[in-house]
Amino acid sequence: MLKKLPLYAKPNHVFLFEDNGVKKIGAIWFVAKLDGFTQDELSMITDILYRYLELNYSDSFEVATNFCIAFDVTTINILSYAQLGNKRIKSPLIELVNEINQYI
């Protein structure tokens, strides 16, 4: 739930690993759309995936941002949450949720 709007994530693979004694979690979500997703759409998918992992697993695991991945199988574009965190790519998720909430 993000600002009272229910959002759902259904990653294809959620996996655990250990890095320097730290238990970490990652996930990959394969998505497809005719003609592929735009960069903004793929960034929102990655953002939702990260929030899903953080909400459900952060008590037991550190979310590995490099391994929180949306994979567009149509265009073979891949985006990790680490790329969003580095501010190289911006997710418009919050703006979209705010806009939707104006109408409900």
C-alpha positions as CSV (number, residue, x, y, z in Angstrom):
1,M,0.0,0.0,0.0
2,L,1.5,3.3,-1.0
3,K,-0.4,6.4,0.0
4,K,-3.6,4.4,0.4
5,L,-3.3,2.9,-3.1
6,P,-2.8,-0.9,-3.2
7,L,0.2,-1.9,-5.3
8,Y,1.1,-5.5,-6.0
9,A,4.4,-7.2,-6.9
10,K,4.7,-10.7,-8.2
11,P,8.4,-11.3,-8.8
12,N,9.3,-14.4,-10.7
13,H,12.3,-15.3,-8.5
14,V,13.1,-14.2,-5.0
15,F,16.5,-15.4,-3.8
16,L,18.6,-15.3,-0.7
17,F,22.4,-15.1,-0.4
18,E,25.1,-14.1,2.0
19,D,27.7,-11.4,1.4
20,N,30.5,-10.9,4.0
21,G,28.3,-12.5,6.7
22,V,25.3,-10.3,5.8
23,K,22.1,-12.1,4.8
24,K,20.7,-10.5,1.7
25,I,17.6,-10.8,-0.5
26,G,17.1,-10.1,-4.1
27,A,14.4,-10.6,-6.8
28,I,13.9,-10.6,-10.5
29,W,10.7,-9.8,-12.2
30,F,10.3,-10.7,-15.9
31,V,7.8,-8.4,-17.5
32,A,6.5,-8.1,-21.1
33,K,4.5,-5.6,-23.1
34,L,4.0,-5.3,-26.8
35,D,6.7,-3.0,-28.1
36,G,8.3,-3.0,-24.6
37,F,8.2,-0.8,-21.6
38,T,9.5,2.8,-21.5
39,Q,12.3,3.7,-19.1
40,D,9.8,5.4,-16.8
41,E,7.5,2.3,-16.8
42,L,10.4,-0.1,-16.1
43,S,11.7,2.2,-13.3
44,M,8.2,2.1,-11.6
45,I,8.2,-1.7,-11.8
46,T,11.7,-1.8,-10.2
47,D,10.6,0.7,-7.5
48,I,7.5,-1.4,-6.7
49,L,9.7,-4.6,-6.5
50,Y,12.1,-2.9,-4.1
51,R,9.3,-1.6,-1.9
52,Y,7.8,-5.2,-1.9
53,L,11.0,-6.7,-0.7
54,E,11.6,-3.9,1.9
55,L,8.1,-4.2,3.3
56,N,8.0,-8.0,3.5
57,Y,11.6,-9.1,4.2
58,S,13.7,-6.2,5.6
59,D,13.3,-7.4,9.2
60,S,15.3,-10.6,8.3
61,F,17.4,-9.6,5.3
62,E,19.1,-6.6,3.7
63,V,17.6,-5.8,0.3
64,A,20.3,-6.1,-2.3
65,T,19.6,-3.1,-4.5
66,N,21.9,-4.5,-7.3
67,F,19.8,-7.7,-7.3
68,C,16.4,-6.0,-7.3
69,I,15.8,-6.3,-11.0
70,A,13.1,-5.7,-13.6
71,F,13.7,-7.5,-16.9
72,D,11.7,-6.4,-20.0
73,V,11.8,-9.6,-22.0
74,T,10.4,-7.9,-25.1
75,T,13.3,-5.4,-25.5
76,I,15.9,-7.1,-23.2
77,N,16.1,-4.0,-21.1
78,I,17.2,-4.6,-17.5
79,L,17.0,-2.1,-14.6
80,S,18.1,-2.6,-11.0
81,Y,17.0,-0.6,-8.1
82,A,20.6,0.4,-7.5
83,Q,20.4,2.4,-10.8
84,L,17.4,4.3,-9.3
85,G,19.3,4.8,-6.0
86,N,22.2,6.3,-7.8
87,K,19.8,8.9,-9.2
88,R,20.9,8.0,-12.7
89,I,17.3,7.1,-13.4
90,K,14.3,8.6,-11.6
91,S,11.1,6.6,-10.9
92,P,7.9,8.6,-11.4
93,L,6.0,6.1,-9.1
94,I,5.2,8.6,-6.3
95,E,4.0,11.3,-8.8
96,L,1.7,8.7,-10.5
97,V,0.3,7.5,-7.2
98,N,-0.4,11.2,-6.2
99,E,-2.1,11.8,-9.5
100,I,-4.3,8.6,-9.2
101,N,-5.2,9.5,-5.6
102,Q,-6.7,12.8,-6.9
103,Y,-9.4,10.8,-8.7
104,I,-10.3,8.3,-6.0
